[in-house]
Amino acid sequence: MADLLNVVMLICASLASLVFGVFAAYGILKAGFALMRPRSQAATVKPQPEMAQVS
């Protein structure tokens, strides 16, 4: 009976460590891609509009 309990605990511990690894990798990749996402910057507005010159 104790051997069966040890096997069940070993299986549960290995599955839990796999799940933890998957969630940790997901969090690290999500944070990394969020940091690499391009930021939108406001366009600079010129103080005076340019006039077209006809020559």
C-alpha positions as CSV (number, residue, x, y, z in Angstrom):
1,M,0.0,0.0,0.0
2,A,2.8,2.4,0.9
3,D,4.5,1.6,-2.4
4,L,1.4,2.5,-4.4
5,L,1.1,5.8,-2.4
6,N,4.7,6.6,-3.2
7,V,4.1,6.0,-6.9
8,V,1.0,8.2,-6.9
9,M,2.9,10.9,-5.1
10,L,5.8,10.7,-7.5
11,I,3.5,11.0,-10.5
12,C,1.6,13.9,-9.0
13,A,4.9,15.7,-8.2
14,S,6.3,15.2,-11.7
15,L,3.1,16.5,-13.3
16,A,3.0,19.5,-10.9
17,S,6.6,20.3,-11.8
18,L,5.8,20.1,-15.6
19,V,2.8,22.4,-15.1
20,F,4.9,24.8,-13.2
21,G,7.5,24.8,-15.9
22,V,4.9,25.5,-18.6
23,F,3.4,28.4,-16.7
24,A,6.8,29.8,-15.8
25,A,7.9,29.7,-19.5
26,Y,4.6,31.3,-20.6
27,G,5.0,34.2,-18.1
28,I,8.6,34.8,-19.1
29,L,7.8,34.8,-22.8
30,K,4.8,37.0,-22.3
31,A,6.8,39.5,-20.4
32,G,9.6,39.4,-23.0
33,F,7.3,39.9,-25.9
34,A,5.6,42.8,-24.1
35,L,9.0,44.5,-23.6
36,M,9.8,44.0,-27.3
37,R,6.5,45.4,-28.5
38,P,7.0,48.7,-30.4
39,R,5.7,51.7,-28.5
40,S,3.5,54.2,-30.3
41,Q,4.9,57.7,-30.2
42,A,3.0,60.9,-30.8
43,A,4.0,62.6,-34.1
44,T,5.8,65.8,-33.7
45,V,3.9,68.8,-35.0
46,K,5.8,71.6,-36.8
47,P,5.2,75.0,-35.3
48,Q,4.7,76.7,-38.7
49,P,3.4,75.1,-41.9
50,E,5.6,75.1,-44.9
51,M,4.5,76.9,-48.0
52,A,5.0,75.5,-51.4
53,Q,7.1,77.7,-53.7
54,V,6.3,77.9,-57.4
55,S,9.3,78.8,-59.5
